[in-house]
């Protein structure tokens, strides 16, 4: 079925917990309806990451796999890309960014005391 579009990219990976179950189901139907589920695993994963949106590759790259071939199995990638994984990655980045921000906001007075 040509012309059928994949689901809209996730609006925000930090809010993916709300959207993820429905988005994933829509994506799986999209693969079936377009017969892209017949493509090789590497292509299906590329379609998935493209459909998820810009931040997806940043979430996907740090994943570790028991078997390297699992990174080309769309079902395993979908399972691993649970909302928990996505949220954890984004929260960790936010915490790092905010601690850097807090550190950079400290001002040291001429007397050597930080505020």
LINSUL-V736058 format. One record per backbone hydrogen bond with DSSP energy under -1.0 kcal/mol. NH is the residue of the N-H (numbers start at 1). CO is the residue of the C=O. If there is no record, write none. Layout:
NH:CO
NH:CO
This chain:
10:52
15:12
16:13
18:15
20:16
23:19
24:20
25:21
26:22
27:23
28:24
29:25
30:26
31:27
32:28
33:29
34:30
35:32
36:31
37:31
38:35
39:36
44:40
45:41
46:42
47:43
48:44
49:45
50:46
51:47
52:48
53:49
56:53
59:55
60:56
61:57
63:60
70:67
71:68
72:69
73:70
77:73
78:74
79:75
80:76
81:77
82:80
86:82
87:83
88:84
89:85
90:86
91:87
92:88
93:89
94:90
95:91
96:92
97:93
98:94
99:95
100:96
101:97
102:98
103:99
104:100
105:101
109:113
112:109
115:107
